[in-house]
Amino acid sequence: MMRKNLPGYVFKFLIIWMGLSLTGLTYAQDAKVAEYQTAEAELKNIQKQLMEKLSTKDRENLKKSQRQWNTFRNTDCKYEEVDTFHCLGSRAKERTQHLKDRLENLPH
């Protein structure tokens, strides 16, 4: 009796296992998206703080620099084979640190 039902049990096991695996992937991807969104929010916040302290000319330069950086980041992460959102978040954190350093080193 058990042997007759074995293929059915194996099939049910595989379906359940696949469902659990997909749930884990979705959760992991959601976490990476959330991490990226947090990094982007922090980047925008520090950029705003820096803009408030710059002269008009320097603000325009920062805007231009940020547009060019966005193009670089998007192109660089487009070809990231492992995880695009990890790449985007990582680049945003790097840029945030760069802008924080710039903000801290402004003459008072």
N, CA, C and O of each residue as an XYZ file, in Angstrom:
432
protein
N       0.822     -1.198      0.000
C       0.000      0.000      0.000
C       0.866      1.263      0.000
O       0.585      2.205     -0.741
N       1.903      1.287      0.815
C       2.779      2.439      0.910
C       3.490      2.686     -0.420
O       3.659      3.836     -0.825
N       3.908      1.621     -1.102
C       4.611      1.762     -2.374
C       3.708      2.368     -3.441
O       4.190      3.131     -4.278
N       2.443      2.060     -3.439
C       1.515      2.606     -4.426
C       1.389      4.119     -4.283
O       1.284      4.833     -5.280
N       1.399      4.594     -3.077
C       1.217      6.018     -2.805
C       2.514      6.805     -2.799
O       2.479      8.033     -2.717
N       3.650      6.142     -2.881
C       4.946      6.809     -2.815
C       5.098      7.910     -3.867
O       5.530      9.005     -3.508
N       4.771      7.688     -5.142
C       4.881      8.786     -6.107
C       4.024      9.993     -5.735
O       4.431     11.137     -5.939
N       2.857      9.738     -5.197
C       1.989     10.838     -4.763
C       2.608     11.635     -3.628
O       2.548     12.865     -3.611
N       3.206     10.915     -2.672
C       3.865     11.579     -1.551
C       5.068     12.383     -2.021
O       5.293     13.506     -1.568
N       5.829     11.807     -2.921
C       7.000     12.501     -3.465
C       6.551     13.765     -4.180
O       7.149     14.827     -4.005
N       5.505     13.657     -4.980
C       4.982     14.822     -5.703
C       4.518     15.902     -4.727
O       4.844     17.076     -4.907
N       3.772     15.526     -3.709
C       3.301     16.491     -2.701
C       4.478     17.145     -1.978
O       4.476     18.350     -1.723
N       5.488     16.324     -1.650
C       6.673     16.860     -0.989
C       7.366     17.896     -1.870
O       7.752     18.965     -1.396
N       7.519     17.576     -3.146
C       8.176     18.506     -4.068
C       7.391     19.809     -4.200
O       7.984     20.887     -4.228
N       6.080     19.721     -4.280
C       5.248     20.920     -4.379
C       5.412     21.783     -3.128
O       5.586     22.997     -3.231
N       5.359     21.175     -1.973
C       5.519     21.923     -0.714
C       6.915     22.525     -0.629
O       7.069     23.687     -0.253
N       7.933     21.742     -0.974
C       9.313     22.222     -0.925
C       9.522     23.401     -1.862
O      10.172     24.380     -1.495
N       8.974     23.313     -3.076
C       9.107     24.410     -4.039
C       8.407     25.661     -3.519
O       8.927     26.767     -3.660
N       7.246     25.492     -2.928
C       6.526     26.635     -2.367
C       7.310     27.312     -1.268
O       7.389     28.539     -1.217
N       7.887     26.517     -0.389
C       8.696     27.082      0.693
C       9.941     27.767      0.153
O      10.339     28.819      0.655
N      10.557     27.183     -0.864
C      11.745     27.793     -1.467
C      11.404     29.128     -2.092
O      12.145     30.096     -1.919
N      10.301     29.201     -2.813
C       9.895     30.459     -3.445
C       9.555     31.512     -2.401
O       9.850     32.692     -2.587
N       8.939     31.091     -1.307
C       8.634     32.027     -0.226
C       9.915     32.596      0.349
O       9.997     33.796      0.611
N      10.914     31.752      0.548
C      12.208     32.211      1.057
C      12.877     33.172      0.108
O      13.450     34.172      0.541
N      12.815     32.887     -1.188
C      13.403     33.791     -2.177
C      12.688     35.124     -2.188
O      13.326     36.173     -2.266
N      11.371     35.093     -2.112
C      10.594     36.330     -2.106
C      10.947     37.165     -0.880
O      11.132     38.377     -0.990
N      11.043     36.530      0.282
C      11.395     37.249      1.499
C      12.790     37.850      1.378
O      13.006     39.008      1.737
N      13.739     37.059      0.870
C      15.112     37.553      0.723
C      15.154     38.724     -0.249
O      15.844     39.712      0.003
N      14.427     38.627     -1.352
C      14.397     39.713     -2.334
C      13.739     40.951     -1.729
O      14.223     42.067     -1.919
N      12.634     40.756     -0.998
C      11.965     41.884     -0.347
C      12.901     42.584      0.629
O      12.898     43.812      0.717
N      13.697     41.820      1.359
C      14.638     42.401      2.312
C      15.698     43.226      1.575
O      16.085     44.297      2.043
N      16.165     42.733      0.427
C      17.171     43.466     -0.340
C      16.587     44.735     -0.943
O      17.262     45.763     -1.010
N      15.361     44.668     -1.371
C      14.691     45.862     -1.903
C      14.536     46.893     -0.784
O      14.791     48.080     -0.991
N      14.123     46.443      0.390
C      13.959     47.353      1.528
C      15.294     47.978      1.922
O      15.351     49.164      2.246
N      16.362     47.190      1.897
C      17.696     47.711      2.218
C      18.118     48.769      1.197
O      18.677     49.805      1.557
N      17.845     48.498     -0.067
C      18.153     49.468     -1.127
C      17.359     50.758     -0.915
O      17.914     51.851     -1.020
N      16.067     50.636     -0.617
C      15.227     51.820     -0.411
C      15.705     52.638      0.776
O      15.670     53.868      0.732
N      16.145     51.985      1.822
C      16.683     52.682      2.994
C      17.969     53.426      2.627
O      18.170     54.570      3.032
N      18.828     52.770      1.862
C      20.087     53.403      1.430
C      19.805     54.616      0.543
O      20.468     55.645      0.666
N      18.831     54.495     -0.339
C      18.464     55.621     -1.215
C      17.903     56.791     -0.404
O      18.211     57.949     -0.688
N      17.087     56.492      0.594
C      16.518     57.550      1.436
C      17.618     58.276      2.199
O      17.591     59.501      2.316
N      18.580     57.526      2.715
C      19.702     58.141      3.428
C      20.534     58.996      2.478
O      20.979     60.084      2.844
N      20.742     58.504      1.260
C      21.491     59.265      0.260
C      20.792     60.583     -0.042
O      21.437     61.631     -0.079
N      19.492     60.543     -0.257
C      18.744     61.774     -0.550
C      18.795     62.742      0.622
O      18.884     63.954      0.427
N      18.738     62.213      1.832
C      18.783     63.061      3.018
C      20.129     63.780      3.131
O      20.169     64.986      3.373
N      21.221     63.048      2.958
C      22.541     63.687      3.075
C      22.774     64.645      1.911
O      23.415     65.682      2.075
N      22.255     64.298      0.742
C      22.382     65.194     -0.408
C      21.652     66.514     -0.130
O      22.156     67.588     -0.458
N      20.477     66.429      0.470
C      19.712     67.637      0.810
C      20.484     68.488      1.828
O      20.554     69.710      1.699
N      21.056     67.834      2.828
C      21.838     68.567      3.834
C      23.016     69.283      3.189
O      23.305     70.435      3.513
N      23.686     68.604      2.285
C      24.830     69.187      1.604
C      24.402     70.354      0.722
O      25.063     71.393      0.704
N      23.304     70.192     -0.007
C      22.807     71.255     -0.901
C      22.529     72.543     -0.130
O      22.768     73.642     -0.632
N      22.025     72.398      1.084
C      21.692     73.569      1.900
C      22.933     74.365      2.292
O      22.836     75.555      2.593
N      24.078     73.731      2.290
C      25.307     74.388      2.733
C      26.168     74.904      1.584
O      27.157     75.596      1.822
N      25.811     74.581      0.353
C      26.646     74.934     -0.796
C      26.221     76.253     -1.433
O      25.081     76.695     -1.296
N      27.154     76.854     -2.118
C      26.853     78.051     -2.910
C      26.022     77.620     -4.120
O      25.909     76.430     -4.412
N      25.452     78.583     -4.808
C      24.633     78.289     -5.987
C      25.432     77.512     -7.030
O      24.941     76.536     -7.597
N      26.650     77.945     -7.276
C      27.497     77.274     -8.263
C      27.792     75.833     -7.845
O      27.719     74.918     -8.664
N      28.122     75.639     -6.582
C      28.427     74.298     -6.094
C      27.189     73.399     -6.081
O      27.293     72.192     -6.300
N      26.026     73.984     -5.825
C      24.777     73.199     -5.893
C      24.550     72.680     -7.304
O      24.174     71.523     -7.495
N      24.778     73.537     -8.290
C      24.624     73.119     -9.686
C      25.629     72.018    -10.039
O      25.299     71.066    -10.747
N      26.849     72.162     -9.539
C      27.856     71.125     -9.772
C      27.460     69.800     -9.115
O      27.652     68.732     -9.696
N      26.912     69.876     -7.916
C      26.476     68.655     -7.231
C      25.312     67.995     -7.986
O      25.273     66.772     -8.123
N      24.380     68.797     -8.466
C      23.264     68.235     -9.246
C      23.788     67.502    -10.478
O      23.354     66.392    -10.786
N      24.718     68.134    -11.169
C      25.309     67.522    -12.366
C      26.063     66.245    -11.984
O      25.937     65.216    -12.648
N      26.833     66.324    -10.928
C      27.587     65.168    -10.449
C      26.652     64.019    -10.074
O      26.926     62.860    -10.385
N      25.567     64.345     -9.416
C      24.611     63.319     -8.979
C      23.949     62.645    -10.184
O      23.751     61.430    -10.187
N      23.610     63.432    -11.199
C      23.021     62.844    -12.414
C      24.010     61.890    -13.076
O      23.634     60.802    -13.512
N      25.266     62.298    -13.149
C      26.288     61.443    -13.751
C      26.526     60.195    -12.907
O      26.716     59.103    -13.442
N      26.514     60.361    -11.605
C      26.689     59.216    -10.713
C      25.527     58.237    -10.880
O      25.738     57.025    -10.928
N      24.298     58.761    -10.969
C      23.125     57.889    -11.176
C      23.273     57.072    -12.453
O      22.966     55.880    -12.471
N      23.739     57.710    -13.513
C      23.948     57.000    -14.782
C      24.988     55.901    -14.601
O      24.787     54.771    -15.047
N      26.105     56.234    -13.943
C      27.143     55.234    -13.682
C      26.581     54.070    -12.873
O      26.744     52.908    -13.245
N      25.920     54.392    -11.765
C      25.405     53.351    -10.868
C      24.425     52.436    -11.590
O      24.519     51.214    -11.480
N      23.492     53.018    -12.323
C      22.497     52.219    -13.022
C      23.134     51.327    -14.075
O      22.740     50.171    -14.232
N      24.108     51.851    -14.793
C      24.797     51.060    -15.806
C      25.620     49.962    -15.158
O      25.608     48.818    -15.611
N      26.329     50.308    -14.105
C      27.166     49.340    -13.397
C      26.324     48.203    -12.829
O      26.695     47.036    -12.954
N      25.213     48.528    -12.217
C      24.378     47.511    -11.565
C      23.492     46.752    -12.552
O      22.990     45.673    -12.236
N      23.302     47.308    -13.726
C      22.483     46.623    -14.734
C      23.098     45.280    -15.097
O      22.382     44.326    -15.400
N      24.406     45.206    -15.068
C      25.094     43.985    -15.458
C      25.538     43.149    -14.269
O      26.288     42.185    -14.424
N      25.077     43.516    -13.088
C      25.399     42.749    -11.879
C      24.653     41.426    -11.963
O      23.424     41.394    -11.907
N      25.390     40.351    -12.096
C      24.766     39.048    -12.284
C      24.209     38.460    -10.993
O      23.269     37.666    -11.035
N      24.760     38.828     -9.871
C      24.354     38.208     -8.623
C      23.051     38.813     -8.107
O      22.065     38.095     -7.940
N      23.031     40.091     -7.859
C      21.842     40.706     -7.278
C      21.837     42.207     -7.542
O      22.650     42.946     -6.987
N      20.938     42.641     -8.373
C      20.864     44.049     -8.758
C      20.583     44.944     -7.563
O      21.230     45.980     -7.406
N      19.625     44.564     -6.711
C      19.281     45.424     -5.576
C      20.420     45.520     -4.573
O      20.602     46.566     -3.949
N      21.179     44.462     -4.409
C      22.357     44.537     -3.533
C      23.358     45.536     -4.107
O      23.924     46.349     -3.376
N      23.570     45.470     -5.417
C      24.494     46.390     -6.085
C      24.018     47.839     -5.923
O      24.803     48.714     -5.558
N      22.746     48.086     -6.193
C      22.204     49.443     -6.082
C      22.345     49.982     -4.661
O      22.747     51.129     -4.463
N      22.016     49.157     -3.685
C      22.130     49.571     -2.287
C      23.566     49.836     -1.885
O      23.855     50.799     -1.174
N      24.459     48.986     -2.340
C      25.880     49.138     -2.034
C      26.431     50.432     -2.625
O      27.166     51.159     -1.957
N      26.080     50.716     -3.863
C      26.544     51.951     -4.508
C      25.960     53.177     -3.803
O      26.652     54.181     -3.634
N      24.697     53.100     -3.392
C      24.071     54.228     -2.687
C      24.784     54.493     -1.363
O      24.990     55.647     -0.987
N      25.158     53.430     -0.659
C      25.876     53.592      0.609
C      27.249     54.229      0.373
O      27.678     55.086      1.146
N      27.931     53.810     -0.690
C      29.233     54.398     -1.017
C      29.091     55.885     -1.316
O      29.877     56.702     -0.836
N      28.084     56.229     -2.110
C      27.870     57.636     -2.477
C      27.483     58.448     -1.246
O      27.928     59.585     -1.090
N      26.672     57.883     -0.387
C      26.274     58.572      0.844
C      27.506     58.898      1.680
O      27.640     60.011      2.190
N      28.400     57.928      1.817
C      29.611     58.167      2.597
C      30.466     59.265      1.962
O      31.031     60.105      2.662
N      30.554     59.248      0.642
C      31.304     60.285     -0.069
C      30.715     61.675      0.217
O      31.448     62.621      0.504
N      29.389     61.783      0.134
C      28.746     63.078      0.377
C      28.846     63.488      1.842
O      28.976     64.674      2.144
N      28.786     62.515      2.760
C      28.962     62.820      4.189
C      30.360     63.389      4.426
O      30.526     64.377      5.141
N      31.346     62.764      3.827
C      32.723     63.265      3.965
C      32.837     64.679      3.436
O      33.479     65.533      4.049
N      32.223     64.918      2.316
C      32.257     66.265      1.724
C      31.579     67.266      2.641
O      32.082     68.373      2.834
N      30.436     66.886      3.210
C      29.695     67.769      4.120
C      30.531     68.083      5.368
O      30.587     69.229      5.816
N      31.165     67.073      5.908
C      31.972     67.264      7.124
C      33.202     68.116      6.871
O      33.712     68.755      7.792
N      33.684     68.135      5.641
C      34.909     68.877      5.328
C      34.650     70.262      4.735
O      35.581     70.928      4.284
N      33.397     70.693      4.736
C      33.098     72.051      4.251
C      33.649     73.069      5.250
O      33.601     72.857      6.462
N      34.173     74.175      4.722
C      34.614     75.231      5.642
C      33.401     75.830      6.354
O      32.339     76.005      5.755
N      33.568     76.132      7.599
C      32.440     76.656      8.393
C      32.342     78.135      8.300
O      31.452     78.733      8.905
